[in-house]
Amino acid sequence: MRQSKIDIKHNVREHMVALLNARLADAIDLRTHLYQAHWNIKGPNFIALHKMLDEMGGVIENQIDETAERITALSGTAMGTAAVVSQSSSLPKYPTDAQAAETHLRALQASFSAYGKAAREGIDQADEAGDKDTADLFTQSSREIDKFLWFIEAHLEPGK
């Protein structure tokens, strides 16, 4: 980590950078899940789902950027290469053979659920470390992810 006059202890910054990089890997992976679905989804609600996934992707792009910028503000290095993401993401693997809308939506449901859970764990860890700004970043992310999970689940049949 580079030197900084930021008034957050070095050990806290190291912990937050590691935590943020873990979520950065997840966010980049989630973005690729959305691309996979956006490009390949098929079914009677295609255009509505295509547009919804496009909108979600834009929000995730912003989350990626905000997370990477927070890492560098804490004097760390944002780790966002494809190789790092493939080794570091905690999200479930996305089924690349999916075509039917329901298959994509179920896969996205699992991905968004896992990402939201990790974001909420990040809120607690950042709060315990005394980094309210990082906790706030995770809170905003969690709120958006929960909304998108709701949107995805609204397209699925209840009880399945």
NORFENWO-V917106 format. One record per residue. RES is the residue in one small letter. PSI is psi as a letter, one per 30 degrees, with the letter a starting at -180 (none if undefined). Layout:
RES;PSI, RES;PSI
//
This chain:
m;k, r;l, q;k, s;l, k;g, i;k, d;h, i;k, k;k, h;e, n;e, v;e, r;e, e;e, h;e, m;e, v;e, a;e, l;e, l;e, n;e, a;e, r;e, l;e, a;e, d;e, a;e, i;e, d;e, l;e, r;e, t;e, h;e, l;e, y;e, q;e, a;e, h;e, w;f, n;f, i;k, k;k, g;l, p;f, n;g, f;e, i;e, a;e, l;e, h;e, k;e, m;e, l;e, d;e, e;e, m;e, g;e, g;e, v;e, i;e, e;e, n;e, q;e, i;e, d;e, e;e, t;e, a;e, e;e, r;e, i;e, t;f, a;f, l;g, s;g, g;a, t;k, a;k, m;j, g;g, t;l, a;e, a;e, v;e, v;e, s;f, q;f, s;f, s;k, s;g, l;l, p;l, k;k, y;k, p;j, t;f, d;g, a;k, q;e, a;k, a;e, e;e, t;e, h;e, l;e, r;e, a;e, l;e, q;e, a;e, s;e, f;e, s;e, a;e, y;e, g;e, k;e, a;e, a;e, r;e, e;e, g;e, i;e, d;e, q;e, a;e, d;e, e;e, a;f, g;g, d;i, k;e, d;e, t;e, a;e, d;e, l;e, f;e, t;e, q;e, s;e, s;e, r;e, e;e, i;e, d;e, k;e, f;e, l;e, w;e, f;e, i;e, e;f, a;f, h;f, l;l, e;k, p;k, g;f, k;none
//
